[in-house]
Amino acid sequence: MSSAKKVALVVGAKGVIGGNLIDHLIELGDWDIIGLSRRGGATTDRLRHISVDLLDKDDVTQKLAGLSDVTHIFYAAYQDRPTWAELVAPNLAMLVNVVEAIELVAPNLAHVSLMQGYKVYGAHLGPFKTPARETDANHMPPEFNIDQQAFLEQRQQGKSWSWSALRPSVVVGFGLGNPMNLAMVIAIYAAMSKELGLPLRFPGKPGAYHSLLEMTDAGLLARATVWAATDPRCANQAFNINNGDLFRWSEMWPKIARFFDLEVAPPLPMSLNTIMADKEPLWTAMVEKHGLAPHAYQDVSAWGFGDFVFSWDYDFFADGTKARRLGFHEFVDTEAMFMSVFEDFRRRRIIP
């Protein structure tokens, strides 16, 4: 890879965030890109994939030993665990392993970009202060996002590279086999409702249907991530990144139903993780009937994450004006975002 170009190491290349970031970097034209993931991938002129176990320090050190041209680390990897406390060790270790390995071999490292979220504000724990701001105090641990940022802050002292932390809301975009893909949850749930001749019911808590919330388009997030990583004004800071508008499911849900040509029935609290557990045969039949791409049921279902998001019976949004004050002025209409992503799923033959 040419050392004259910026060289991006995208950690978590197969996720919704990492995949859309890679697409954006390719479009920009002045980046060489290396993607890290467990699955690996096909190499092209501008992109090569490396399959690596980020939790295995030796594997990381060995696989990354030749990456002396890397100038920017974009960290968007995540491993799920059953409890908040159990999330800390693996998710911190993966970041540490990557940064330490690249620092050893890449003398021109300029920036480390960390993907976070509103967990920093305790949004996952219950009603939190809204709008959340980057200056808000941390909450009682455990919280791996906070520990990851603390590691970068400490590690960066006296170094020539800088860091940034991006804090999106729920990220919406294309990505398969991802445990946090809300758009896929809604699309598969709606498609199955239609297949069964059912109306589209909101399955979350009653209060969640009327709470104010926001989303973050994956493409918007990619553009903001590169901006924060390359604008010197953003060095060593965190930024909330959101679409710029607010909505309630009570308003959005009928619009989603219309896209799928479905009626809306009154909300009914039900665990998607429970009621969708037996739906693999239905999915298999739908794939054959509608000529869909042959994706396994587990790759298109993230029901636990759907239950998580639909349980927020409190307002869920943050102040995004800090990024705007420093020059990032993009926004996305959330309704249009959902419809565009659903159309993309249809083009890819993921849903009928």
PyMOL commands that set and color helices and strands:
alter all, ss='L'
color gray80, all
select helices_A, chain A and resi 16-28+57-63+84-105+118-121+144-156+182-195+206-209+218-230+232-234+249-259+272-275+280-290+297-300+303-309+321-325+334-347
alter helices_A, ss='H'
color red, helices_A
select strands_A, chain A and resi 6-11+31-37+47-51+72-75+111-115+162-168+170-172+200-201+215-217+237-241+264-265
alter strands_A, ss='S'
color yellow, strands_A
deselect
rebuild
show_as cartoon
